[in-house]
């Protein structure tokens, strides 16, 4: 396990979120390319930004992304809760 340190919560308190070790590698990679994305779309406080500026990814957006990934990889019958 690792720990992702979120700068602050809504009430301004520091917050640590435990995550699996493999996820820490993915988070680090995302944080490395994030500045490039912010140059295109501007800064966004969300780890998983949505389609609209300054908004988080929506449930429907996540569902659509998962469907696109499944179709591209031809993973028929595999759902996010199976993982």
DRENBAMAR-461919 format. One record per residue: x, y, z of N, C-alpha, C, O in turn. Coordinates in nm, 4 decimals. Each point is the difference from the previous one (the first is absolute). Last residue first. Layout:
<recs>
<<X Y Z> <X Y Z> <X Y Z> <X Y Z>>
...
</recs>
This chain:
<recs>
<<-1.3921 -0.6099 -1.1889> <0.1416 0.0223 0.0311> <0.0204 0.0145 0.1479> <0.1129 0.0193 0.0451>>
<<-0.5428 -0.0627 -0.2461> <0.0692 -0.1290 -0.0090> <0.1471 0.0138 0.0407> <0.0642 -0.0975 0.0391>>
<<-0.3626 0.4739 -0.0810> <-0.0075 -0.0652 0.1311> <0.0610 -0.1400 -0.0024> <0.0217 -0.0582 0.1063>>
<<-0.0449 0.3154 -0.5098> <0.0926 0.0611 0.0947> <-0.0054 -0.0689 0.1369> <0.1031 -0.0127 0.0660>>
<<-0.2267 -0.2830 -0.4884> <-0.0522 0.1243 0.0570> <0.0963 0.0518 0.1041> <0.0811 -0.0759 0.0531>>
<<-0.1214 -0.2779 -0.5075> <0.0797 0.0342 0.1179> <-0.0471 0.1368 0.0485> <-0.0031 0.0966 -0.0762>>
<<-0.1606 -0.3203 -0.3266> <-0.0501 -0.0638 0.1199> <0.0817 0.0278 0.1249> <-0.0267 -0.0589 0.1047>>
<<0.2786 0.1225 -0.5582> <-0.1454 -0.0094 0.0108> <-0.0403 -0.0729 0.1281> <0.0571 -0.1037 0.0340>>
<<0.3717 0.3416 -0.2489> <-0.0259 -0.0691 0.1266> <-0.1507 -0.0050 0.0241> <-0.0525 0.0705 0.0861>>
<<0.3670 0.1347 -0.4458> <-0.0908 -0.1113 -0.0269> <-0.0217 -0.0875 0.1232> <0.0059 -0.1227 -0.0063>>
<<0.2352 0.5542 -0.0513> <0.0735 -0.1224 0.0349> <-0.0799 -0.1269 -0.0260> <0.0487 -0.1107 0.0228>>
<<-0.2399 0.5384 -0.1121> <0.1311 0.0051 -0.0652> <0.0794 -0.1278 0.0245> <0.0713 -0.0474 -0.0884>>
<<-0.4887 0.1033 0.3096> <-0.0167 -0.0205 -0.1436> <0.1331 -0.0025 -0.0722> <0.0208 -0.0836 -0.0879>>
<<-0.0206 0.1820 0.5512> <-0.0426 -0.1391 -0.0244> <-0.0124 -0.0283 -0.1484> <0.0455 -0.1041 -0.0472>>
<<0.0443 0.5482 0.1710> <0.1165 -0.0850 0.0266> <-0.0350 -0.1459 -0.0288> <0.0757 -0.0703 -0.0669>>
<<-0.4255 0.3823 0.0400> <0.0951 0.0188 -0.1097> <0.1226 -0.0893 0.0160> <0.0479 -0.0583 -0.0972>>
<<-0.3643 0.0649 0.4460> <-0.0570 -0.0656 -0.1183> <0.0943 0.0124 -0.1186> <0.0174 -0.0960 -0.0751>>
<<0.0952 0.3266 0.4677> <0.0167 -0.1443 0.0187> <-0.0541 -0.0763 -0.1210> <0.0609 -0.0975 -0.0439>>
<<-0.1278 0.5623 0.0539> <0.1417 -0.0310 -0.0205> <0.0246 -0.1505 0.0115> <0.0730 -0.0581 -0.0803>>
<<-0.5047 0.2137 0.1817> <0.0274 0.0100 -0.1441> <0.1455 -0.0336 -0.0318> <0.0284 -0.0690 -0.0979>>
<<-0.1576 0.0906 0.5510> <-0.0662 -0.1141 -0.0646> <0.0289 -0.0003 -0.1503> <0.0278 -0.1051 -0.0579>>
<<0.1180 0.4725 0.3094> <0.0812 -0.1177 0.0320> <-0.0576 -0.1236 -0.0690> <0.0744 -0.0829 -0.0523>>
<<-0.3223 0.4778 0.0165> <0.1244 0.0115 -0.0744> <0.0909 -0.1205 0.0220> <0.0604 -0.0513 -0.0942>>
<<-0.4571 0.0878 0.3469> <-0.0309 -0.0334 -0.1391> <0.1262 0.0070 -0.0865> <0.0191 -0.0834 -0.0885>>
<<0.0170 0.2202 0.5329> <-0.0260 -0.1443 -0.0038> <-0.0273 -0.0440 -0.1439> <0.0498 -0.1035 -0.0445>>
<<0.2479 0.5363 0.0831> <-0.1318 -0.0408 0.0465> <-0.0125 -0.1519 -0.0045> <0.0804 -0.0679 -0.0638>>
<<0.3584 0.4082 0.1366> <-0.0602 -0.0973 -0.0905> <-0.1343 -0.0428 0.0588> <-0.0106 -0.0256 0.1200>>
<<0.1655 0.5068 0.0328> <0.0491 -0.1378 0.0065> <-0.0670 -0.0873 -0.1059> <-0.1008 0.0380 -0.0595>>
<<0.2027 0.5040 0.0041> <-0.0992 -0.0933 0.0545> <0.0588 -0.1410 0.0048> <0.0846 -0.0341 -0.0828>>
<<0.1151 0.4477 -0.1151> <-0.0144 0.0160 0.1433> <-0.1011 -0.0912 0.0656> <-0.0388 0.0233 0.1144>>
<<-0.0171 0.0161 -0.6288> <0.1093 0.0635 0.0725> <-0.0317 0.0153 0.1484> <-0.1065 0.0494 0.0370>>
<<-0.1102 -0.4423 -0.3318> <-0.0217 0.1428 0.0188> <0.1082 0.0567 0.0913> <0.0343 -0.0603 0.1016>>
<<-0.0443 -0.4024 -0.1998> <0.0037 0.0666 -0.1298> <-0.0129 0.1504 0.0134> <0.0508 0.0742 -0.0841>>
<<0.1524 -0.3258 0.5063> <-0.1088 -0.0295 -0.0908> <0.0158 0.0743 -0.1315> <0.1018 0.0649 -0.0245>>
<<0.2903 -0.2484 0.3941> <-0.0834 0.1107 -0.0469> <-0.1057 -0.0452 -0.0991> <0.0178 -0.0978 -0.0725>>
<<0.2718 -0.1214 0.4702> <-0.0621 -0.0498 -0.1217> <-0.0936 0.1084 -0.0527> <-0.1198 -0.0018 0.0282>>
<<0.3660 0.1251 0.3353> <0.0911 -0.1035 -0.0479> <-0.0499 -0.0583 -0.1311> <0.0788 -0.0265 -0.0907>>
<<-0.1996 0.5364 0.2477> <-0.0419 -0.1398 0.0115> <0.1031 -0.0961 -0.0575> <0.0611 0.0272 -0.1034>>
<<-0.0606 0.4737 0.1048> <0.0317 -0.0561 0.1314> <-0.0306 -0.1489 0.0139> <0.0335 -0.0603 0.1020>>
<<0.1319 0.3732 -0.5319> <-0.1216 -0.0653 0.0468> <0.0327 -0.0668 0.1336> <0.0975 -0.0747 0.0078>>
<<0.1139 0.4606 -0.4099> <0.0093 -0.0802 0.1227> <-0.1351 -0.0559 0.0422> <-0.1039 0.0632 -0.0191>>
<<0.1880 0.0228 -0.5061> <0.0043 0.0808 0.1212> <0.0042 -0.0888 0.1237> <-0.0266 -0.1199 -0.0088>>
<<0.0393 -0.0246 -0.4664> <-0.1345 0.0266 0.0533> <-0.0025 0.0917 0.1210> <-0.1079 0.0405 0.0433>>
<<0.5193 -0.1614 -0.2926> <-0.1061 -0.0038 -0.1004> <-0.1338 0.0488 0.0545> <-0.0708 0.0752 -0.0669>>
<<0.4479 -0.1154 0.3482> <0.0348 0.1004 -0.1008> <-0.1097 0.0087 -0.1057> <-0.0273 0.1072 -0.0540>>
<<0.0020 -0.4402 0.3834> <-0.0439 0.1296 0.0506> <0.0364 0.1131 -0.0958> <-0.0680 0.1025 -0.0040>>
<<0.2140 -0.5439 -0.0847> <-0.1443 0.0096 -0.0198> <-0.0504 0.1370 0.0450> <-0.0886 0.0575 -0.0632>>
<<0.5373 -0.1572 0.1402> <-0.0219 0.0111 -0.1443> <-0.1485 0.0150 -0.0301> <-0.0380 0.0772 -0.0881>>
<<0.1696 -0.1593 0.5359> <0.0316 0.1370 -0.0427> <-0.0200 0.0217 -0.1500> <-0.0397 0.1086 -0.0421>>
<<-0.0261 -0.5572 0.2195> <-0.1053 0.0969 0.0304> <0.0354 0.1433 -0.0403> <-0.0860 0.0686 -0.0554>>
<<0.3641 -0.4793 0.0458> <-0.0545 0.0528 -0.1259> <-0.1071 0.1062 0.0234> <-0.0391 0.0705 -0.0930>>
<<0.2544 -0.2741 0.4693> <0.1074 0.0455 -0.0888> <-0.0543 0.0578 -0.1301> <0.0547 0.0978 -0.0510>>
<<-0.3421 -0.3007 0.3705> <0.0434 0.1307 0.0481> <0.1133 0.0561 -0.0860> <0.0164 0.1217 -0.0089>>
<<-0.1717 -0.5581 -0.0803> <-0.1030 0.0991 -0.0349> <0.0444 0.1394 0.0428> <-0.0176 0.0964 -0.0746>>
<<0.2914 -0.4567 0.1969> <0.0051 0.0198 -0.1456> <-0.1008 0.1062 -0.0430> <0.0300 0.0841 -0.0847>>
<<-0.0365 -0.2159 0.5350> <0.1235 0.0732 -0.0284> <0.0107 0.0302 -0.1492> <0.0370 0.1110 -0.0383>>
<<-0.3910 -0.3852 0.1784> <-0.0207 0.1383 0.0426> <0.1223 0.0864 -0.0316> <-0.0133 0.1129 -0.0473>>
<<0.0453 -0.5755 -0.0295> <-0.0887 0.0639 -0.0980> <-0.0255 0.1462 0.0351> <-0.0021 0.0860 -0.0880>>
<<0.2501 -0.3451 0.3911> <0.0766 0.0132 -0.1241> <-0.0832 0.0731 -0.1046> <0.0502 0.0888 -0.0690>>
<<-0.2618 -0.2027 0.4688> <0.0947 0.1093 0.0236> <0.0844 0.0251 -0.1255> <0.0290 0.1149 -0.0332>>
<<-0.3224 -0.4833 0.0464> <-0.0707 0.1248 -0.0270> <0.0915 0.1193 0.0208> <-0.0134 0.1010 -0.0691>>
<<0.1686 -0.5301 0.1802> <-0.0060 0.0176 -0.1455> <-0.0697 0.1304 -0.0365> <0.0374 0.0657 -0.0971>>
<<-0.0214 -0.1896 0.5593> <0.1309 0.0390 -0.0541> <-0.0038 0.0234 -0.1501> <0.0586 0.0971 -0.0478>>
<<-0.5144 -0.0250 0.3293> <0.0903 -0.1106 -0.0300> <0.1289 0.0498 -0.0659> <-0.0001 0.1036 -0.0665>>
<<-0.2554 0.2320 0.3977> <-0.0258 -0.0610 -0.1306> <0.0983 -0.1157 -0.0214> <0.1081 -0.0002 0.0588>>
<<-0.3164 0.3968 0.3343> <0.0755 -0.1224 -0.0272> <-0.0397 -0.0593 -0.1349> <-0.1185 -0.0109 -0.0316>>
<<0.1122 0.5338 0.2033> <-0.0880 -0.1038 -0.0512> <0.0836 -0.1245 -0.0284> <0.0881 0.0048 -0.0858>>
<<-0.0819 0.4919 0.3909> <0.0773 -0.1079 -0.0614> <-0.0949 -0.1111 -0.0398> <-0.0855 -0.0411 0.0785>>
<<0.0671 0.6079 0.0454> <-0.0684 -0.1290 -0.0091> <0.0902 -0.0998 -0.0705> <0.0562 0.0306 -0.1052>>
<<-0.1084 0.5071 0.3696> <0.0775 -0.0947 -0.0827> <-0.0671 -0.1367 0.0035> <-0.0683 -0.0342 0.0966>>
<<-0.2333 0.4803 -0.0354> <0.0850 -0.0917 0.0760> <0.0824 -0.0882 -0.0944> <-0.0491 -0.0368 -0.1067>>
<<-0.3062 0.3732 -0.0065> <0.1368 0.0498 0.0123> <0.0949 -0.0889 0.0775> <0.1149 0.0384 0.0222>>
<<-0.5910 -0.1060 -0.1637> <0.0082 0.0856 0.1190> <0.1434 0.0465 0.0279> <0.0270 0.0578 0.1053>>
<<-0.1265 -0.3453 -0.4747> <-0.0880 0.1164 -0.0146> <0.0089 0.0951 0.1192> <-0.0172 0.1210 -0.0145>>
<<0.4479 -0.4070 -0.0375> <-0.1396 -0.0383 -0.0204> <-0.0824 0.1273 -0.0177> <0.0551 0.1101 -0.0003>>
<<0.4811 -0.1666 -0.1336> <-0.0943 0.0335 0.1065> <-0.1388 -0.0532 -0.0359> <-0.0304 -0.0278 -0.1160>>
<<0.4425 -0.1323 -0.1100> <0.0420 0.1237 0.0680> <-0.0943 0.0412 0.1141> <0.0455 0.0180 0.1129>>
<<0.0307 -0.5241 -0.2331> <-0.0824 0.1030 -0.0611> <0.0333 0.1305 0.0726> <0.0026 0.0025 0.1230>>
<<0.2759 -0.4676 -0.1726> <-0.0278 0.1129 0.0861> <-0.0753 0.1064 -0.0779> <0.0566 0.0687 -0.0850>>
<<0.0106 -0.6252 0.0638> <-0.0077 0.1205 -0.0818> <-0.0390 0.1134 0.0926> <-0.1025 -0.0060 0.0678>>
<<0.3440 -0.4963 0.0106> <-0.0882 0.1035 0.0507> <0.0082 0.1209 -0.0918> <0.1084 0.0519 -0.0265>>
<<-0.0295 -0.6331 0.0188> <0.0638 0.1304 0.0019> <-0.0989 0.1013 0.0536> <-0.1080 -0.0363 0.0469>>
<<0.1953 -0.5420 -0.0505> <-0.0840 0.1182 0.0000> <0.0886 0.1247 0.0000> <0.1143 -0.0010 0.0457>>
</recs>
